[in-house]
Amino acid sequence: LYAALAVGSLSILLLLFPNIIHKRRSLPFRHLVISHRGGGGEHVENSLRAFRASEASGFDMVEMDVMLTRDDQVVVFHDDDMERMTGVSGAIGDCAYADLPALLEGVGGEGHQLWHAR
């Protein structure tokens, strides 16, 4: 009984005063500001304009999604299906790279520029 009380008392003491055993350290805090989908809230997501605006705004990092086309070309696109952005259902991996600019013409003007960036 006394051992249980001693362990319980020690546990409560360490819970209330953890610095008894471990010295308090001041760790530097570092944070990064990340632009999701290249700043897709302000511009067409994953577009060159969005990436450039994120850089100009001082973001530390830009998050983007990359996929391969049927002919193994790397493109920047988020969704598994293109319908939300292009109105055409299908996967990027099922399309040839040459077919993508035509699908992206209706995606906010400059959106298709990204497909031509190499």
N, C-alpha and C positions, 0 to 999 in steps of 0.2 A: 504494500500500500504506500509506504514511504517512498519507494523507488518510483512509483507511478506519479506521485505528487511532485517529486523532484524533477522528473523528465517533463512533466506538464508545465511546471513553473519555469524551467529553463526554456522551453519552447515559446512560452508567452513572452519571456524576457527578450529572447532573440527576435521575436516578431516585432516587438515594440522598439527595440534598440539594435538593429542589425549591425551598426557600426562598432559594436563591442568587439567583434571578431574581425570584421572586414573594414579596412579603412575606406572612407568615402573618396572616390576618384572623380575628378572633373574631366569628362571625355568631350572632345571637340564634337560639335554637332555639324554634320554636313548633309545638306539636302540637295536634290536635283529637281529641276522643274522640267517635266517631260511633256512634249507636245504629242498628244494621242492622235494617231492616224495622220500625222503631219499637220495638225491644226484643223481637222475636218469640221470643227464647229464654225469656223470663220470663212473657210474656202472649201472647194471641192476636195474631199478627203483624199489623201495620198497623191496629191497633184504637185507639180513643181511650184505653183503659186503658193500652195499651203506650206511647203517646205521652206521656201524663201521667206515667207512672212513669219514663220516660227523662228528662223534664224535672226531676222531683223528685230523680232520682239525680245530676243535674248534668252530663248529657251536653251537649257543645257543639253538636251537630247531630243531627238525626233524618233517616235516609234512608228514603224511602218510594217506592212505585211507584204511578203513577196511570194509569188507562185511561179510555176513553170507552165508555159504554153505547151501545146501538143508537140511543137517542134523544138522543145527544150530551150526556149528563150525566157529569161527572167523578167517578170513584170511586177509592178507594185499594185496590189489589189487586195482588198480586205475579205470580201465575202466568198464563200464556197460557190455560190450561185451569182451570176451577173445581173439577175433581174432587178434588184433594188436600184442599182446604179445605171443600168442601160435600158431596162424595159424588156430585155431579151433573156429568156431563161436558158441556162446552160453554165457549165463550169469553164473556167479559164483553161484548164488542162485539156479540154476538148476542142479548143480553138487554135488555129494557127496564128502566129504573131502578126502576119500580114492582114488578117481579118479584124483585128482589134480596133484600129483607128475608126473604121466605119461604125462599129458598135458604140463607140464612145462619143460620137459627134453630138449627141443630145445631152451630154453630161456637163452642163455648165460652162460651155465655151472653151476654157483653157484646159479642161480635164484631160483631153486626149493628148496634149503635149507630152505628158509623162511617158506615153508608150513609145515615143520616138527618141527618148533620151537614152544614150548609150554610154 
